[in-house]
């Protein structure tokens, strides 16, 4: 039953493995769809500022593809991208609607960082309609999410945006606190410090804390120069000049404005140059340098006109981009159709493979079940044959036992009866009586041994269960047995020596170990000659030995000795028996996890050895 359950578990695991392969194929196909949607969204994000119309086209394509293939997360990402376009166009209501729909999907899939980005965009949208405080609430939610997810980059940028939002509503202390919270997330020596100091300087300047603002702008100049940030350096010069102009230090302000203008003109930064020209014009006017103010104003007008031309060029580029997009639409549509057809074929192929794998698994399961059933039937048949052979063997033993009882127990009784009759009818001398008594006593002792072996055989047939905590000492048991058999050994003038190690302890109950040693010692005495010695000793690995110098055994007899089929031979004093003692000994030793074997002693005799489970 255990093997059948094991085979069923193995087959079930194999089926699960096959289903996992199919699931992996489906997952790879699903991942390919997600990758395609992501590529469309990435393309839209890259050209958002340079070509918003084309960006919106790719966003809509990503949304359509994600909707058709039920890619919910990609749908939500597309909605957020559409909301960016709505904010750019000023359609705040539609932007907020799409962002709320995206947040619902992101919450379903626990996409916390995406939720935080939606909150930041909602703050920008609300700023368009001057709802700054509600926008600040959304930024605080985004900050909480980034803190929970340990997104340092997202947390830094959101804290900077929060600082700007607080500055817009003139809550400068909160703005500075938000900036300070962003400091631990700015890497040492990075260019991000420029944006930290520039925002801090603007906040201090709005608070009229000009000394602190100047320190921040000085830091901006150092960082922008060190990191070769030309546009940032121009901005830092301009902000420093604005600070000096607000504190009526016009001459110093004009120096910084001129540095900003020169750098902007040299590096083709018209927007930064125009900002510096606005400030320097006001400074010249404040110092009554109207000629310089007039030249600065003309230069500002020229740059403004050029910026208008740049915008016109951008509009032309947008139109050209739209034309190019319309040309590509057909190619994209064909590619989409081809990809969809390929996807359908892949799905059908995956289904066929799945059905084939399941069919193979079922077939393997049937084969394994059939094979296990065959093994079970075969095992049961073998067990029946073994039981049949055991029954036949027991039947032979029973017949042998009845024959022994009929002969060996009847013989001493008849002898005893004849002795009693003789004593009643005739006068018998004391010498004759002693001779008859010794003979009868000897027969009774032999019958007693045969009876004890019969009882031990019955015990060996019981379902004895070894006790792992019950041990016996062979040395002490052998001493008791030698004393019990002293009459027989003395009568045959046989010396029995006990050389077993006293520390040896085996896992046998005392009565069982006593039966084993008695049978082996009785067998050794039976086949030993007068004036010989039987030695009981121990060897390494918990082996107990009974050595004699008697008749010995042939190799054929050794092979059949313990199966109960060997016909008992007469001993050296014509002792009788029926061969059950060694069979009982073999059965008992094996029931308690031991082993028994026999070797020829050199030059004559036999050596019986047995072992069991050693204590410790």
MOGI-V887405 format. One record per residue. RES is the residue in one letter. PSI is psi in whole degrees, 0 to 359 (NA if undefined). Layout:
res->(RES | RES)
psi->(PSI | PSI)
//
This chain:
res->(X | X | X | X | X | X | X | X | X | X | X | X | X | X | X | X | X | X | X | X | X | X | X | X | X | X | X | X | X | X | X | X | X | X | X | X | X | X | X | X | X | X | X | X | X | X | X | X | X | X | X | X | X | X | X | X | X | X | X | X | X | X | X | X | X | X | X | X | X | X | X | X | X | X | X | X | X | X | X | X | X | X | X | X | X | X | X | X | X | X | X | X | X | X | X | X | X | X | X | X | X | X | X | X | X | X | X | X | X | X | X | X | X | X | X | X | X | X | X | X | X | X | X | X | X | X | X | X | X | X | X | X | X | X | X | X | X | X | X | X | X | X | X | X | X | X | X | X | X | X | X | X | X | X | X | X | X | X | X | X | X | X | X | X | X | X | X | X | X | X | X | X | X | X | X | X | X | X | X | X | X | X | X | X | X | X | X | X | X | X | X | X | X | X | X | X | X | X | X | X | X | X | X | X | X | X | X | X | X | X | X | X | X | X | X | X | X | X | X | X | X | X | X | X | X | X | X | X | X | X | X | X | X | X | X | X | X | X | X | X | X | X | X | X | X | X | X | X | X | X | X | X | X | X | X | X | X | X | X | X | X | X | X | X | X | X | X | X | X | X | X | X | X | X | X | X | X | X | X | X | X | X | X | X | X | X | X | X | X | X | X | X | X | X | X | X | X | X | X | X | X | X | X | X | X | X | X | X | X | X | X | X | X | X | X | X | X | X | X | X | X | X | X | X | X | X | X | X | X | X | X | X | X | X | X | X | X | X | X | X | X | X | X | X | X | X | X | X | X | X | X | X | X | X | X | X | X | X | X | X | X | X | X | X | X | X | X | X | X | X | X | X | X | X | X | X | X | X | X | X | X | X | X | X | X | X | X | X | X | X | X | X | X | X | X | X | X | X | X | X | X | X | X | X | X | X | X | X | X | X | X | X | X | X | X | X | X | X | X | X | X | X | X | X | X | X | X | X | X | X | X | X | X | X | X | X | X | X | X | X | X | X | X | X | X | X | X | X | X | X | X | X | X | X | X | X | X | X | X | X | X | X | X | X | X | X | X | X | X | X | X | X | X | X | X | X | X | X | X | X | X | X | X | X | X | X | X | X | X | X | X | X | X | X | X | X | X | X | X | X | X | X | X | X | X | X | X | X | X | X | X | X | X | X | X | X | X | X | X | X | X | X | X | X | X | X | X | X | X | X | X | X | X | X | X | X | X | X | X | X | X | X | X | X | X | X | X | X | X | X | X | X | X | X | X | X | X | X | X | X | X | X | X | X | X | X | X | X | X | X | X | X | X | X | X | X | X | X | X | X | X | X | X | X | X | X | X | X | X | X | X | X | X | X | X | X | X | X | X | X | X | X | X | X | X | X | X | X | X | X | X | X | X | X | X | X)
psi->(319 | 318 | 323 | 316 | 323 | 317 | 323 | 319 | 319 | 315 | 319 | 318 | 320 | 319 | 319 | 320 | 316 | 319 | 325 | 323 | 316 | 318 | 322 | 321 | 317 | 320 | 319 | 320 | 319 | 321 | 326 | 321 | 316 | 321 | 322 | 316 | 320 | 322 | 322 | 317 | 322 | 319 | 321 | 319 | 324 | 326 | 20 | 314 | 325 | 328 | 76 | 326 | 313 | 324 | 317 | 324 | 311 | 327 | 315 | 323 | 318 | 320 | 317 | 316 | 317 | 322 | 317 | 324 | 11 | 44 | 86 | 317 | 319 | 327 | 316 | 321 | 323 | 321 | 320 | 321 | 320 | 323 | 325 | 318 | 322 | 320 | 320 | 324 | 352 | 5 | 78 | 319 | 314 | 323 | 315 | 323 | 312 | 323 | 323 | 322 | 319 | 318 | 322 | 318 | 317 | 324 | 323 | 320 | 9 | 45 | 80 | 317 | 322 | 324 | 316 | 320 | 323 | 319 | 318 | 319 | 325 | 324 | 319 | 317 | 316 | 330 | 333 | 330 | 20 | 30 | 66 | 322 | 321 | 323 | 323 | 321 | 318 | 324 | 322 | 323 | 319 | 320 | 317 | 320 | 313 | 326 | 321 | 322 | 357 | 39 | 97 | 317 | 314 | 321 | 319 | 309 | 323 | 321 | 323 | 316 | 322 | 321 | 317 | 321 | 318 | 322 | 324 | 327 | 13 | 27 | 77 | 326 | 317 | 326 | 315 | 323 | 320 | 320 | 317 | 324 | 335 | 344 | 316 | 344 | 7 | 126 | 145 | 134 | 2 | 163 | 346 | 338 | 331 | 313 | 330 | 310 | 325 | 320 | 318 | 319 | 319 | 320 | 315 | 323 | 321 | 334 | 358 | 19 | 77 | 325 | 315 | 323 | 320 | 322 | 318 | 317 | 325 | 318 | 322 | 318 | 318 | 314 | 318 | 323 | 317 | 325 | 8 | 44 | 89 | 309 | 323 | 322 | 320 | 316 | 320 | 318 | 318 | 316 | 323 | 320 | 320 | 320 | 315 | 323 | 321 | 334 | 17 | 25 | 70 | 319 | 314 | 325 | 320 | 324 | 313 | 322 | 316 | 319 | 319 | 318 | 316 | 314 | 319 | 318 | 320 | 326 | 14 | 57 | 78 | 323 | 314 | 325 | 320 | 323 | 318 | 324 | 324 | 314 | 319 | 329 | 317 | 324 | 318 | 320 | 322 | 332 | 12 | 26 | 75 | 330 | 312 | 323 | 321 | 315 | 321 | 322 | 319 | 317 | 322 | 322 | 318 | 315 | 321 | 317 | 320 | 324 | 324 | 320 | 322 | 319 | 323 | 320 | 320 | 320 | 320 | 318 | 325 | 317 | 317 | 321 | 321 | 319 | 319 | 322 | 317 | 328 | 326 | 343 | 318 | 315 | 317 | 320 | 318 | 319 | 320 | 316 | 316 | 319 | 320 | 318 | 318 | 323 | 318 | 316 | 321 | 321 | 315 | 318 | 318 | 321 | 317 | 317 | 320 | 313 | 321 | 316 | 318 | 318 | 316 | 319 | 316 | 316 | 315 | 319 | 316 | 317 | 316 | 317 | 317 | 316 | 318 | 321 | 318 | 315 | 322 | 314 | 317 | 318 | 318 | 319 | 317 | 320 | 321 | 317 | 320 | 317 | 322 | 314 | 321 | 320 | 318 | 319 | 317 | 323 | 317 | 318 | 320 | 315 | 318 | 319 | 315 | 322 | 319 | 315 | 318 | 327 | 302 | 330 | 332 | 322 | 308 | 329 | 318 | 317 | 317 | 319 | 319 | 321 | 318 | 316 | 319 | 321 | 329 | 321 | 331 | 155 | 123 | 138 | 161 | 323 | 315 | 322 | 317 | 321 | 315 | 322 | 318 | 318 | 314 | 317 | 318 | 316 | 321 | 319 | 317 | 319 | 322 | 319 | 318 | 318 | 318 | 320 | 323 | 316 | 320 | 322 | 317 | 321 | 322 | 335 | 347 | 159 | 78 | 135 | 117 | 140 | 116 | 349 | 4 | 116 | 156 | 157 | 111 | 327 | 312 | 320 | 316 | 323 | 317 | 316 | 318 | 320 | 319 | 323 | 16 | 325 | 313 | 313 | 322 | 320 | 325 | 5 | 43 | 130 | 127 | 121 | 132 | 103 | 26 | 141 | 128 | 334 | 349 | 130 | 130 | 154 | 73 | 143 | 149 | 318 | 323 | 315 | 327 | 319 | 316 | 309 | 320 | 316 | 317 | 320 | 319 | 319 | 320 | 317 | 320 | 319 | 13 | 152 | 164 | 153 | 34 | 184 | 138 | 127 | 128 | 121 | 180 | 153 | 184 | 161 | 34 | 43 | 130 | 132 | 142 | 110 | 136 | 167 | 42 | 223 | 327 | 179 | 146 | 158 | 324 | 317 | 324 | 319 | 333 | 10 | 324 | 11 | 2 | 9 | 351 | 130 | 131 | 140 | 160 | 145 | 184 | 339 | 27 | 31 | 140 | 173 | 177 | 20 | 16 | 337 | 313 | 326 | 316 | 316 | 316 | 313 | 315 | 318 | 318 | 328 | 331 | 26 | 20 | 191 | 142 | 145 | 170 | 144 | 156 | 132 | 154 | 126 | 338 | 163 | 189 | 157 | 112 | 131 | 140 | 159 | 163 | 192 | 121 | 144 | 118 | NA)
//
